[in-house]
Amino acid sequence: MKRLSVGFERVVLGVALSAVIAAGSVWAQASRLTPTGPRPAAGNDGAGSGDEKVRIDRFPQPGKTSMIRTPEFSVNVSGLQAKVNTRPRFWALLEIKYTTGQKWTDELVFTYHVMTKGKDDDGKDMFSYYTLPVRYIDIPKGSHMSCVALPPSLVERYGEPISLALEITGREGTVLDSKQEGDGGKEWWKDPKVMDQSQIKRRQGLVDRSKTPFALIHADDYEVVQ
C-alpha cells in the first residue's frame, strides 16, 4: 500500500478505481499539494469599509510539527490520586494565526477539515476524516489565534494528520480566506472521488482548543467561541 501523499491525489485526478484496485492499491504516484493562497475579502460582513479583510498568517504543516505532548501542571491539592499513565501521550494540535482588518467583526466561522492516516487491525492503511466549525464572536481588529485538536486516543487509534484545510466565512457565509496543507487536490473534502472511497471513514472527535488541556495557555490570543 503506497502512502496517501501518492494516492490521495491520483483519486482526485480521476484515475479509474477499478484499475487501481486491480493493481492492488487505491493510491498511486501524483504531485504534492501546492498550498492555496489567501483569498481577498468579499462582500460586507460588518462595518462596511474596505478593510474588513481576514487573512490567514500562519498555517500548520500536518505531521510531527503538530504533535504536542499533553501539558503538565503543578498542583498543591491534597487527596489526589497518584498519576496512573506514565507514558507520554500526544495531541494533534492545529494552531492558526490570523488577522482581522475591521475595528470589530461580529462573527467568523472557521471550518476545519482534517484527514489522518493510520493502520487497521490487519496492518492495512486506513484514512479518517474529521470536520468541525468553530464560531468566534466580537473579534477586535488585530492578530488572533484559532485552534482545533485531535485527542491522544484518536491519534493513537486512527493516526496522525496528513492533510489539513480551513475555510473562514463571515456572517453572511462569504468565504473570506482559505488555505490547505498536506496531501490531496484542491478542496479535496468536497470531491466525491476522494471522499467516497471505502478506505476513508468519517469520524467524530475533533475538538476546539477550549476543550483541551491547552485552553488556559495564552488565553488572550483566542476570541470567545459560541
Z-matrix of the N, CA and C atoms (Angstrom, degrees):
N
C 1 1.458
C 2 1.510 1 109.62
N 3 1.321 2 116.98 1 121.91
C 4 1.451 3 119.99 2 -179.12
C 5 1.509 4 110.50 3 -80.94
N 6 1.294 5 116.69 4 158.69
C 7 1.452 6 120.88 5 -176.65
C 8 1.522 7 111.04 6 -67.60
N 9 1.344 8 116.19 7 156.50
C 10 1.450 9 120.96 8 -174.55
C 11 1.508 10 112.90 9 -63.19
N 12 1.347 11 117.67 10 -32.41
C 13 1.450 12 119.60 11 179.69
C 14 1.514 13 110.80 12 -60.11
N 15 1.334 14 116.36 13 -21.55
C 16 1.452 15 121.20 14 176.54
C 17 1.512 16 110.31 15 -83.87
N 18 1.362 17 115.96 16 -52.53
C 19 1.447 18 118.94 17 -170.37
C 20 1.496 19 115.21 18 -89.17
N 21 1.307 20 118.47 19 -28.49
C 22 1.452 21 122.95 20 -178.61
C 23 1.515 22 110.09 21 -52.16
N 24 1.339 23 116.42 22 -44.07
C 25 1.455 24 119.99 23 -177.16
C 26 1.514 25 112.61 24 -77.42
N 27 1.333 26 118.30 25 -28.62
C 28 1.462 27 118.24 26 -179.59
C 29 1.517 28 110.89 27 -68.69
N 30 1.338 29 115.60 28 -34.15
C 31 1.449 30 118.21 29 174.71
C 32 1.512 31 109.66 30 -61.79
N 33 1.350 32 116.08 31 -41.73
C 34 1.451 33 120.61 32 178.18
C 35 1.515 34 111.28 33 -61.34
N 36 1.315 35 117.60 34 -34.86
C 37 1.458 36 122.28 35 -179.20
C 38 1.521 37 112.19 36 -76.69
N 39 1.333 38 117.57 37 -3.63
C 40 1.453 39 120.15 38 172.32
C 41 1.504 40 116.00 39 87.50
N 42 1.321 41 119.30 40 23.70
C 43 1.460 42 120.86 41 176.27
C 44 1.514 43 108.69 42 -65.84
N 45 1.312 44 118.45 43 135.86
C 46 1.462 45 122.71 44 -176.23
C 47 1.518 46 110.42 45 -59.77
N 48 1.312 47 116.99 46 128.27
C 49 1.452 48 121.67 47 -176.67
C 50 1.527 49 111.31 48 -64.02
N 51 1.327 50 116.30 49 -36.46
C 52 1.457 51 118.68 50 -179.06
C 53 1.519 52 111.66 51 -61.83
N 54 1.332 53 117.04 52 -39.14
C 55 1.460 54 120.02 53 179.63
C 56 1.512 55 110.97 54 -69.07
N 57 1.334 56 116.24 55 -35.44
C 58 1.455 57 119.41 56 -179.95
C 59 1.515 58 111.02 57 -68.98
N 60 1.352 59 116.04 58 -42.58
C 61 1.461 60 119.86 59 179.10
C 62 1.522 61 109.99 60 -63.35
N 63 1.328 62 116.80 61 -40.20
C 64 1.457 63 119.64 62 179.02
C 65 1.509 64 111.56 63 -61.46
N 66 1.299 65 116.23 64 -28.71
C 67 1.463 66 120.78 65 178.11
C 68 1.522 67 111.89 66 -82.07
N 69 1.327 68 115.36 67 -5.06
C 70 1.462 69 119.74 68 176.77
C 71 1.509 70 114.28 69 88.17
N 72 1.353 71 117.28 70 14.92
C 73 1.464 72 119.68 71 -179.71
C 74 1.506 73 109.00 72 -158.10
N 75 1.348 74 116.96 73 145.62
C 76 1.457 75 120.29 74 174.94
C 77 1.517 76 111.82 75 -96.51
N 78 1.332 77 116.00 76 4.55
C 79 1.460 78 119.81 77 -178.86
C 80 1.529 79 109.95 78 -123.88
N 81 1.324 80 118.44 79 142.31
C 82 1.461 81 122.49 80 -178.95
C 83 1.512 82 110.02 81 -147.50
N 84 1.354 83 115.37 82 174.36
C 85 1.465 84 120.70 83 -171.35
C 86 1.530 85 111.93 84 -64.97
N 87 1.342 86 116.00 85 133.02
C 88 1.464 87 122.75 86 174.55
C 89 1.514 88 108.09 87 -157.25
N 90 1.314 89 114.95 88 172.45
C 91 1.468 90 119.13 89 -176.93
C 92 1.508 91 110.62 90 -76.73
N 93 1.357 92 113.96 91 157.84
C 94 1.461 93 119.77 92 175.05
C 95 1.522 94 109.17 93 -70.43
N 96 1.324 95 114.29 94 156.62
C 97 1.459 96 120.19 95 179.21
C 98 1.523 97 111.17 96 -67.84
N 99 1.334 98 115.53 97 134.97
C 100 1.459 99 119.99 98 170.30
C 101 1.509 100 107.88 99 -94.68
N 102 1.330 101 118.73 100 116.93
C 103 1.456 102 120.15 101 -176.16
C 104 1.522 103 111.49 102 -57.85
N 105 1.340 104 113.86 103 142.29
C 106 1.453 105 118.52 104 177.23
C 107 1.512 106 110.19 105 -80.02
N 108 1.304 107 116.11 106 147.09
C 109 1.457 108 120.40 107 179.46
C 110 1.514 109 111.19 108 -86.95
N 111 1.317 110 116.67 109 169.30
C 112 1.458 111 120.31 110 179.87
C 113 1.516 112 112.06 111 -67.06
N 114 1.319 113 115.67 112 146.25
C 115 1.451 114 120.79 113 176.84
C 116 1.516 115 109.46 114 -98.02
N 117 1.312 116 117.72 115 145.42
C 118 1.464 117 118.90 116 177.27
C 119 1.515 118 110.86 117 -69.54
N 120 1.318 119 115.67 118 155.65
C 121 1.454 120 120.11 119 178.45
C 122 1.515 121 109.81 120 -64.45
N 123 1.335 122 115.69 121 146.22
C 124 1.455 123 120.58 122 179.11
C 125 1.515 124 108.48 123 -132.58
N 126 1.326 125 115.62 124 146.45
C 127 1.445 126 119.23 125 175.81
C 128 1.517 127 112.22 126 76.90
N 129 1.339 128 115.34 127 -171.82
C 130 1.453 129 122.50 128 -178.68
C 131 1.508 130 108.52 129 -117.71
N 132 1.333 131 117.76 130 113.85
C 133 1.459 132 120.59 131 -175.42
C 134 1.518 133 111.65 132 -119.04
N 135 1.301 134 119.16 133 21.88
C 136 1.448 135 118.87 134 -179.25
C 137 1.512 136 110.86 135 176.92
N 138 1.329 137 115.80 136 -115.80
C 139 1.457 138 120.43 137 -173.15
C 140 1.516 139 113.08 138 -68.09
N 141 1.350 140 117.54 139 -23.22
C 142 1.447 141 120.22 140 173.89
C 143 1.510 142 114.78 141 95.26
N 144 1.325 143 119.56 142 3.87
C 145 1.457 144 120.49 143 176.43
C 146 1.519 145 109.43 144 -86.30
N 147 1.338 146 116.74 145 176.83
C 148 1.453 147 119.77 146 -176.92
C 149 1.508 148 114.02 147 -81.06
N 150 1.348 149 117.64 148 0.53
C 151 1.454 150 119.28 149 -176.47
C 152 1.523 151 112.46 150 -106.51
N 153 1.363 152 117.37 151 28.02
C 154 1.448 153 120.51 152 178.74
C 155 1.529 154 111.73 153 -83.59
N 156 1.312 155 117.45 154 18.51
C 157 1.453 156 122.03 155 -176.65
C 158 1.529 157 111.52 156 -68.01
N 159 1.313 158 114.27 157 147.01
C 160 1.454 159 122.23 158 172.46
C 161 1.522 160 106.54 159 -120.07
N 162 1.325 161 116.75 160 129.89
C 163 1.463 162 120.58 161 -175.52
C 164 1.525 163 110.10 162 -127.66
N 165 1.327 164 116.52 163 130.37
C 166 1.457 165 121.78 164 172.64
C 167 1.529 166 107.91 165 -80.33
N 168 1.319 167 116.90 166 119.52
C 169 1.466 168 121.50 167 -176.40
C 170 1.524 169 113.06 168 -98.08
N 171 1.315 170 116.49 169 -34.16
C 172 1.472 171 119.57 170 -178.55
C 173 1.517 172 108.81 171 -141.87
N 174 1.326 173 114.79 172 135.57
C 175 1.464 174 121.05 173 -173.50
C 176 1.524 175 108.17 174 -135.44
N 177 1.332 176 119.12 175 133.91
C 178 1.464 177 120.02 176 -175.25
C 179 1.521 178 113.06 177 -75.37
N 180 1.299 179 115.85 178 148.99
C 181 1.454 180 122.25 179 171.22
C 182 1.524 181 108.48 180 -88.64
N 183 1.329 182 118.61 181 124.42
C 184 1.462 183 118.84 182 176.67
C 185 1.529 184 110.31 183 -59.17
N 186 1.320 185 116.14 184 146.71
C 187 1.465 186 119.65 185 -179.61
C 188 1.506 187 111.48 186 124.45
N 189 1.314 188 115.85 187 -154.53
C 190 1.460 189 121.36 188 -172.34
C 191 1.518 190 113.04 189 -61.32
N 192 1.333 191 117.76 190 -30.26
C 193 1.461 192 119.47 191 -177.29
C 194 1.525 193 112.21 192 -67.33
N 195 1.324 194 117.71 193 -20.10
C 196 1.461 195 120.46 194 -179.90
C 197 1.528 196 112.75 195 -97.70
N 198 1.325 197 117.93 196 -0.50
C 199 1.456 198 121.49 197 -178.57
C 200 1.528 199 109.38 198 -91.83
N 201 1.335 200 116.22 199 117.64
C 202 1.458 201 122.68 200 -173.32
C 203 1.525 202 109.92 201 -125.53
N 204 1.339 203 115.88 202 135.16
C 205 1.451 204 119.44 203 176.99
C 206 1.523 205 111.25 204 -69.16
N 207 1.309 206 115.40 205 149.76
C 208 1.455 207 120.53 206 175.43
C 209 1.526 208 109.68 207 -58.89
N 210 1.332 209 118.24 208 128.52
C 211 1.473 210 119.46 209 -179.84
C 212 1.520 211 111.71 210 -67.76
N 213 1.315 212 116.39 211 150.18
C 214 1.458 213 121.67 212 177.17
C 215 1.523 214 109.08 213 -114.75
N 216 1.323 215 115.93 214 134.75
C 217 1.456 216 122.03 215 -178.64
C 218 1.526 217 109.86 216 -116.55
N 219 1.311 218 116.02 217 140.48
C 220 1.458 219 120.79 218 176.33
C 221 1.532 220 109.10 219 -82.88
N 222 1.323 221 116.07 220 132.54
C 223 1.460 222 120.86 221 -179.96
C 224 1.521 223 108.97 222 -131.12
N 225 1.305 224 115.11 223 154.70
C 226 1.466 225 119.59 224 177.66
C 227 1.521 226 111.54 225 -122.97
N 228 1.353 227 115.64 226 26.88
C 229 1.453 228 121.24 227 179.91
C 230 1.525 229 109.23 228 -83.89
N 231 1.328 230 116.54 229 126.85
C 232 1.462 231 120.42 230 179.81
C 233 1.522 232 110.39 231 -80.53
N 234 1.322 233 115.84 232 156.99
C 235 1.457 234 121.21 233 175.86
C 236 1.511 235 114.83 234 89.56
N 237 1.337 236 117.40 235 -2.72
C 238 1.464 237 119.26 236 178.37
C 239 1.520 238 110.78 237 -74.75
N 240 1.303 239 115.88 238 143.23
C 241 1.455 240 120.75 239 176.00
C 242 1.524 241 109.95 240 -70.23
N 243 1.319 242 114.94 241 152.92
C 244 1.461 243 119.93 242 177.18
C 245 1.532 244 109.98 243 -64.59
N 246 1.321 245 115.77 244 152.81
C 247 1.461 246 121.55 245 179.19
C 248 1.514 247 110.42 246 -59.48
N 249 1.328 248 116.52 247 131.83
C 250 1.466 249 121.63 248 -176.98
C 251 1.519 250 111.42 249 -90.82
N 252 1.332 251 116.77 250 -46.83
C 253 1.458 252 121.51 251 -175.20
C 254 1.526 253 109.00 252 -95.87
N 255 1.306 254 116.41 253 113.97
C 256 1.470 255 120.62 254 179.03
C 257 1.520 256 111.99 255 -100.50
N 258 1.326 257 117.17 256 -2.36
C 259 1.466 258 120.77 257 179.05
C 260 1.526 259 109.63 258 -83.89
N 261 1.332 260 118.62 259 130.24
C 262 1.466 261 120.09 260 178.70
C 263 1.529 262 111.12 261 -59.17
N 264 1.326 263 115.65 262 137.14
C 265 1.459 264 120.84 263 177.36
C 266 1.531 265 107.90 264 -121.84
N 267 1.326 266 115.63 265 147.16
C 268 1.459 267 121.08 266 -172.66
C 269 1.520 268 111.25 267 -121.50
N 270 1.345 269 113.92 268 137.69
C 271 1.454 270 122.70 269 171.30
C 272 1.523 271 108.87 270 -97.85
N 273 1.327 272 116.29 271 149.05
C 274 1.462 273 120.68 272 166.31
C 275 1.526 274 106.25 273 -91.71
N 276 1.333 275 115.63 274 100.94
C 277 1.461 276 122.15 275 -174.71
C 278 1.527 277 108.12 276 -103.38
N 279 1.320 278 116.52 277 116.22
C 280 1.462 279 122.44 278 -172.89
C 281 1.521 280 108.50 279 -112.37
N 282 1.333 281 116.69 280 98.41
C 283 1.457 282 122.88 281 -173.21
C 284 1.537 283 110.75 282 -102.60
N 285 1.325 284 115.11 283 133.85
C 286 1.455 285 122.76 284 -179.48
C 287 1.528 286 109.22 285 -118.99
N 288 1.328 287 117.04 286 133.89
C 289 1.465 288 120.86 287 171.16
C 290 1.526 289 107.85 288 -107.10
N 291 1.342 290 115.43 289 133.50
C 292 1.458 291 119.17 290 -179.26
C 293 1.521 292 110.22 291 -142.22
N 294 1.329 293 115.81 292 163.76
C 295 1.454 294 122.45 293 -178.81
C 296 1.521 295 109.77 294 -127.75
N 297 1.326 296 115.62 295 138.29
C 298 1.464 297 120.94 296 173.32
C 299 1.517 298 109.18 297 -112.41
N 300 1.347 299 117.43 298 141.58
C 301 1.452 300 121.63 299 -175.80
C 302 1.511 301 114.66 300 -102.07
N 303 1.322 302 116.71 301 -9.04
C 304 1.452 303 121.30 302 -177.86
C 305 1.527 304 109.33 303 -91.32
N 306 1.344 305 117.18 304 148.60
C 307 1.461 306 119.98 305 -178.67
C 308 1.524 307 110.83 306 -54.99
N 309 1.316 308 116.98 307 -47.41
C 310 1.461 309 122.40 308 173.60
C 311 1.526 310 108.72 309 -137.99
N 312 1.307 311 116.48 310 135.68
C 313 1.460 312 122.38 311 173.06
C 314 1.516 313 107.52 312 -113.00
N 315 1.323 314 117.24 313 124.79
C 316 1.463 315 120.62 314 -175.25
C 317 1.525 316 112.12 315 -61.23
N 318 1.314 317 116.18 316 -46.89
C 319 1.470 318 119.35 317 -179.66
C 320 1.517 319 111.23 318 -160.85
N 321 1.303 320 115.05 319 152.69
C 322 1.470 321 123.57 320 173.02
C 323 1.517 322 107.70 321 -138.34
N 324 1.320 323 115.73 322 140.92
C 325 1.462 324 120.85 323 175.91
C 326 1.524 325 108.77 324 -113.09
N 327 1.316 326 115.88 325 121.14
C 328 1.456 327 123.11 326 177.12
C 329 1.526 328 107.53 327 -100.48
N 330 1.328 329 116.94 328 113.13
C 331 1.460 330 120.58 329 179.40
C 332 1.520 331 109.04 330 -105.53
N 333 1.321 332 115.65 331 114.26
C 334 1.457 333 122.77 332 -176.58
C 335 1.530 334 110.50 333 -97.53
N 336 1.344 335 114.81 334 144.31
C 337 1.462 336 122.27 335 174.65
C 338 1.527 337 107.44 336 -131.23
N 339 1.318 338 116.42 337 123.91
C 340 1.465 339 121.10 338 -175.23
C 341 1.527 340 109.70 339 -129.86
N 342 1.322 341 116.15 340 132.38
C 343 1.469 342 122.04 341 173.19
C 344 1.522 343 108.32 342 -115.09
N 345 1.328 344 116.22 343 133.36
C 346 1.459 345 120.97 344 176.78
C 347 1.529 346 110.23 345 -119.61
N 348 1.322 347 114.75 346 159.79
C 349 1.458 348 120.93 347 178.07
C 350 1.521 349 108.96 348 -127.58
N 351 1.331 350 115.75 349 131.77
C 352 1.448 351 121.33 350 177.76
C 353 1.519 352 110.89 351 -145.99
N 354 1.320 353 115.74 352 -163.28
C 355 1.459 354 122.22 353 178.97
C 356 1.524 355 109.59 354 -122.43
N 357 1.331 356 116.46 355 139.36
C 358 1.459 357 119.21 356 175.52
C 359 1.526 358 110.01 357 -83.64
N 360 1.327 359 117.00 358 -175.04
C 361 1.463 360 121.04 359 -176.63
C 362 1.523 361 112.95 360 -64.67
N 363 1.325 362 117.02 361 -19.88
C 364 1.463 363 121.63 362 178.51
C 365 1.521 364 112.52 363 -95.54
N 366 1.336 365 116.55 364 4.94
C 367 1.461 366 119.96 365 179.30
C 368 1.515 367 114.23 366 82.00
N 369 1.328 368 117.82 367 10.65
C 370 1.459 369 121.06 368 179.86
C 371 1.531 370 110.13 369 -91.01
N 372 1.341 371 115.42 370 152.89
C 373 1.461 372 120.00 371 178.74
C 374 1.524 373 110.71 372 -63.56
N 375 1.332 374 116.19 373 137.90
C 376 1.464 375 121.04 374 172.68
C 377 1.521 376 108.15 375 -136.65
N 378 1.325 377 115.44 376 152.00
C 379 1.452 378 121.84 377 -175.85
C 380 1.525 379 109.00 378 -127.10
N 381 1.321 380 116.17 379 137.66
C 382 1.458 381 121.61 380 -177.92
C 383 1.524 382 109.21 381 -124.92
N 384 1.326 383 115.31 382 138.35
C 385 1.472 384 121.74 383 -179.20
C 386 1.523 385 110.09 384 -115.15
N 387 1.327 386 114.78 385 131.52
C 388 1.460 387 121.95 386 177.97
C 389 1.534 388 108.45 387 -126.63
N 390 1.316 389 115.75 388 145.41
C 391 1.455 390 119.63 389 173.50
C 392 1.525 391 108.93 390 -141.77
N 393 1.343 392 115.94 391 149.70
C 394 1.462 393 120.35 392 -179.44
C 395 1.527 394 109.47 393 -156.28
N 396 1.343 395 118.24 394 126.27
C 397 1.471 396 120.81 395 169.83
C 398 1.528 397 109.65 396 -90.36
N 399 1.326 398 116.76 397 134.54
C 400 1.465 399 122.16 398 177.43
C 401 1.523 400 107.15 399 -122.13
N 402 1.324 401 116.81 400 122.16
C 403 1.468 402 122.04 401 -175.15
C 404 1.519 403 110.05 402 -106.22
N 405 1.347 404 115.81 403 118.73
C 406 1.458 405 122.61 404 176.51
C 407 1.530 406 109.36 405 -103.56
N 408 1.329 407 116.07 406 145.99
C 409 1.468 408 119.84 407 -179.87
C 410 1.530 409 110.27 408 -127.82
N 411 1.342 410 115.06 409 157.42
C 412 1.468 411 123.13 410 174.90
C 413 1.527 412 111.50 411 51.71
N 414 1.325 413 114.94 412 64.65
C 415 1.464 414 121.82 413 -173.90
C 416 1.528 415 109.18 414 -99.90
N 417 1.337 416 118.79 415 117.95
C 418 1.462 417 120.69 416 178.92
C 419 1.523 418 111.32 417 -77.85
N 420 1.319 419 115.41 418 162.12
C 421 1.459 420 120.78 419 177.98
C 422 1.528 421 110.43 420 -62.45
N 423 1.335 422 116.11 421 138.62
C 424 1.459 423 120.03 422 177.20
C 425 1.513 424 113.05 423 134.02
N 426 1.328 425 115.07 424 -162.22
C 427 1.464 426 122.16 425 -177.21
C 428 1.527 427 110.34 426 -93.18
N 429 1.326 428 114.97 427 142.25
C 430 1.465 429 121.35 428 -177.17
C 431 1.530 430 109.30 429 -144.61
N 432 1.321 431 114.76 430 170.31
C 433 1.453 432 121.47 431 176.23
C 434 1.528 433 109.61 432 -123.69
N 435 1.327 434 114.71 433 150.01
C 436 1.462 435 122.51 434 170.94
C 437 1.520 436 106.93 435 -135.33
N 438 1.327 437 116.26 436 150.53
C 439 1.461 438 117.47 437 -174.57
C 440 1.519 439 110.38 438 -158.36
N 441 1.328 440 115.86 439 140.10
C 442 1.458 441 122.71 440 167.87
C 443 1.522 442 107.74 441 -128.67
N 444 1.329 443 115.51 442 165.91
C 445 1.463 444 118.87 443 -175.67
C 446 1.519 445 111.17 444 -149.50
N 447 1.338 446 114.43 445 150.92
C 448 1.458 447 121.94 446 168.84
C 449 1.519 448 107.65 447 -104.05
N 450 1.333 449 118.66 448 125.21
C 451 1.460 450 121.31 449 -179.93
C 452 1.526 451 112.12 450 -64.39
N 453 1.332 452 116.70 451 158.38
C 454 1.469 453 120.92 452 -177.73
C 455 1.523 454 114.02 453 -55.00
N 456 1.322 455 118.08 454 -37.93
C 457 1.463 456 119.57 455 -177.55
C 458 1.522 457 112.16 456 -62.88
N 459 1.351 458 116.70 457 -38.65
C 460 1.465 459 119.79 458 178.23
C 461 1.520 460 111.36 459 -71.29
N 462 1.324 461 116.75 460 -38.79
C 463 1.464 462 120.44 461 177.79
C 464 1.525 463 109.92 462 -62.37
N 465 1.320 464 116.97 463 -44.80
C 466 1.465 465 120.90 464 -178.15
C 467 1.521 466 111.78 465 -67.34
N 468 1.321 467 116.47 466 -35.85
C 469 1.466 468 119.34 467 -175.93
C 470 1.524 469 112.94 468 -85.16
N 471 1.359 470 117.20 469 -39.33
C 472 1.463 471 119.94 470 -171.34
C 473 1.523 472 114.63 471 -117.71
N 474 1.338 473 118.31 472 -2.04
C 475 1.453 474 119.88 473 173.41
C 476 1.512 475 114.68 474 103.19
N 477 1.335 476 115.19 475 169.99
C 478 1.458 477 123.35 476 -177.66
C 479 1.537 478 110.89 477 -89.09
N 480 1.331 479 116.96 478 158.39
C 481 1.472 480 120.39 479 178.55
C 482 1.529 481 111.78 480 -62.78
N 483 1.311 482 114.96 481 138.32
C 484 1.461 483 120.91 482 173.18
C 485 1.523 484 111.08 483 -120.00
N 486 1.338 485 116.88 484 -12.66
C 487 1.458 486 120.30 485 177.81
C 488 1.525 487 109.13 486 -150.91
N 489 1.329 488 115.28 487 138.95
C 490 1.455 489 121.66 488 -178.67
C 491 1.519 490 109.15 489 -137.90
N 492 1.330 491 116.04 490 137.10
C 493 1.458 492 121.27 491 176.67
C 494 1.525 493 109.29 492 -137.93
N 495 1.330 494 115.41 493 151.70
C 496 1.463 495 121.28 494 -179.00
C 497 1.519 496 109.56 495 -143.19
N 498 1.324 497 116.11 496 135.14
C 499 1.461 498 122.90 497 169.82
C 500 1.528 499 108.47 498 -121.88
N 501 1.332 500 116.78 499 130.89
C 502 1.456 501 122.27 500 176.46
C 503 1.518 502 107.87 501 -107.26
N 504 1.316 503 116.45 502 122.37
C 505 1.458 504 120.76 503 179.81
C 506 1.522 505 110.25 504 -119.98
N 507 1.325 506 115.32 505 151.59
C 508 1.452 507 121.56 506 178.72
C 509 1.509 508 111.66 507 -91.20
N 510 1.320 509 115.68 508 -170.70
C 511 1.465 510 122.06 509 -174.73
C 512 1.518 511 112.31 510 -60.57
N 513 1.323 512 117.20 511 -33.72
C 514 1.460 513 120.91 512 -178.76
C 515 1.524 514 112.71 513 -90.31
N 516 1.324 515 117.38 514 4.64
C 517 1.465 516 120.55 515 179.09
C 518 1.510 517 114.81 516 87.51
N 519 1.343 518 117.21 517 5.32
C 520 1.460 519 121.08 518 178.56
C 521 1.524 520 110.20 519 -73.62
N 522 1.337 521 117.16 520 133.34
C 523 1.463 522 120.73 521 176.38
C 524 1.522 523 108.62 522 -74.07
N 525 1.331 524 116.11 523 118.49
C 526 1.454 525 121.60 524 -177.90
C 527 1.527 526 112.14 525 -94.64
N 528 1.312 527 117.52 526 -30.95
C 529 1.462 528 121.83 527 174.34
C 530 1.517 529 108.30 528 -163.32
N 531 1.313 530 116.30 529 157.00
C 532 1.467 531 121.24 530 178.20
C 533 1.519 532 108.96 531 -155.11
N 534 1.322 533 114.36 532 157.66
C 535 1.461 534 119.49 533 179.26
C 536 1.517 535 108.48 534 -162.14
N 537 1.322 536 115.89 535 154.83
C 538 1.455 537 121.04 536 174.88
C 539 1.516 538 109.88 537 -147.67
N 540 1.324 539 115.02 538 151.06
C 541 1.458 540 122.50 539 178.27
C 542 1.521 541 108.58 540 -140.21
N 543 1.318 542 115.46 541 152.46
C 544 1.460 543 120.38 542 176.15
C 545 1.508 544 111.99 543 109.34
N 546 1.328 545 115.34 544 -149.26
C 547 1.456 546 122.00 545 -175.99
C 548 1.522 547 110.83 546 -94.07
N 549 1.336 548 116.17 547 151.83
C 550 1.456 549 120.51 548 176.31
C 551 1.508 550 111.42 549 119.15
N 552 1.310 551 115.92 550 168.92
C 553 1.453 552 121.57 551 177.76
C 554 1.514 553 110.77 552 -91.11
N 555 1.294 554 115.85 553 -178.99
C 556 1.461 555 122.01 554 -179.36
C 557 1.526 556 110.39 555 -60.90
N 558 1.324 557 116.29 556 128.37
C 559 1.464 558 123.69 557 179.78
C 560 1.534 559 111.02 558 50.00
N 561 1.332 560 115.32 559 49.97
C 562 1.464 561 120.78 560 -177.65
C 563 1.522 562 112.59 561 -59.71
N 564 1.329 563 118.49 562 -29.97
C 565 1.458 564 121.95 563 -177.81
C 566 1.523 565 113.05 564 -68.72
N 567 1.358 566 116.49 565 -14.47
C 568 1.460 567 121.69 566 177.61
C 569 1.530 568 112.19 567 -100.13
N 570 1.313 569 117.08 568 -3.64
C 571 1.468 570 121.78 569 -173.19
C 572 1.526 571 110.52 570 -95.16
N 573 1.348 572 118.67 571 113.80
C 574 1.473 573 120.10 572 179.42
C 575 1.517 574 113.30 573 -62.93
N 576 1.333 575 117.71 574 -23.91
C 577 1.472 576 119.62 575 177.60
C 578 1.523 577 111.02 576 -65.42
N 579 1.327 578 115.61 577 -24.26
C 580 1.461 579 120.65 578 175.96
C 581 1.520 580 110.55 579 -93.26
N 582 1.326 581 115.98 580 -53.95
C 583 1.452 582 120.67 581 -168.22
C 584 1.519 583 114.15 582 -74.43
N 585 1.337 584 118.39 583 -18.34
C 586 1.466 585 120.61 584 179.78
C 587 1.521 586 113.00 585 -88.14
N 588 1.321 587 117.96 586 2.55
C 589 1.459 588 120.18 587 179.77
C 590 1.527 589 110.46 588 -68.96
N 591 1.306 590 115.81 589 139.62
C 592 1.467 591 120.97 590 -176.03
C 593 1.525 592 112.03 591 -65.77
N 594 1.330 593 117.77 592 -23.65
C 595 1.460 594 121.12 593 -179.59
C 596 1.534 595 112.43 594 -74.93
N 597 1.332 596 117.64 595 -13.62
C 598 1.455 597 121.68 596 -177.72
C 599 1.518 598 109.50 597 -100.61
N 600 1.325 599 116.59 598 121.29
C 601 1.462 600 122.59 599 179.28
C 602 1.532 601 109.24 600 -110.34
N 603 1.307 602 115.50 601 134.52
C 604 1.470 603 120.98 602 175.34
C 605 1.521 604 108.62 603 -84.78
N 606 1.325 605 115.73 604 127.94
C 607 1.462 606 119.29 605 -174.92
C 608 1.532 607 110.02 606 -131.42
N 609 1.335 608 114.41 607 159.12
C 610 1.451 609 123.03 608 173.49
C 611 1.529 610 109.01 609 -98.82
N 612 1.328 611 117.32 610 160.67
C 613 1.458 612 119.25 611 173.12
C 614 1.509 613 115.66 612 131.42
N 615 1.344 614 118.74 613 -14.49
C 616 1.458 615 120.59 614 174.39
C 617 1.528 616 107.71 615 -67.79
N 618 1.336 617 117.39 616 128.78
C 619 1.460 618 120.48 617 -173.56
C 620 1.526 619 111.36 618 -125.62
N 621 1.330 620 115.03 619 154.33
C 622 1.457 621 121.50 620 172.38
C 623 1.524 622 109.19 621 -70.59
N 624 1.318 623 116.15 622 152.59
C 625 1.462 624 122.38 623 -177.07
C 626 1.531 625 113.11 624 -56.34
N 627 1.328 626 117.67 625 -29.76
C 628 1.461 627 120.92 626 -179.16
C 629 1.523 628 112.44 627 -64.27
N 630 1.317 629 117.29 628 -15.06
C 631 1.467 630 121.69 629 179.04
C 632 1.518 631 112.02 630 -102.63
N 633 1.331 632 116.68 631 21.08
C 634 1.460 633 122.09 632 -179.21
C 635 1.523 634 110.21 633 -124.17
N 636 1.347 635 118.47 634 168.13
C 637 1.464 636 120.72 635 176.15
C 638 1.526 637 113.70 636 -67.44
N 639 1.337 638 117.29 637 -8.76
C 640 1.467 639 121.39 638 -179.42
C 641 1.530 640 112.58 639 -87.18
N 642 1.332 641 117.54 640 -0.48
C 643 1.462 642 121.91 641 -169.48
C 644 1.523 643 113.58 642 -59.36
N 645 1.330 644 118.27 643 -33.92
C 646 1.462 645 120.96 644 -175.39
C 647 1.530 646 113.32 645 -91.87
N 648 1.318 647 117.31 646 1.10
C 649 1.466 648 121.38 647 -179.69
C 650 1.534 649 108.66 648 -89.94
N 651 1.352 650 116.61 649 123.27
C 652 1.469 651 121.98 650 -177.29
C 653 1.535 652 111.35 651 50.95
N 654 1.319 653 116.04 652 45.62
C 655 1.457 654 120.24 653 -174.26
C 656 1.520 655 113.38 654 -60.28
N 657 1.334 656 118.05 655 -29.50
C 658 1.465 657 120.93 656 -177.87
C 659 1.526 658 113.43 657 -70.42
N 660 1.327 659 117.59 658 -11.29
C 661 1.462 660 120.86 659 177.90
C 662 1.526 661 111.70 660 -79.06
N 663 1.321 662 116.95 661 -11.18
C 664 1.472 663 121.69 662 -173.25
C 665 1.510 664 110.51 663 -115.62
N 666 1.332 665 114.96 664 138.25
C 667 1.466 666 120.02 665 179.69
C 668 1.530 667 110.13 666 -88.06
N 669 1.338 668 114.91 667 171.45
C 670 1.462 669 120.65 668 -176.27
C 671 1.532 670 110.47 669 -68.10
N 672 1.327 671 115.43 670 131.66
C 673 1.464 672 121.38 671 176.78
C 674 1.526 673 108.43 672 -95.39
N 675 1.319 674 115.32 673 131.13
C 676 1.469 675 118.91 674 179.01
C 677 1.513 676 110.77 675 -122.49
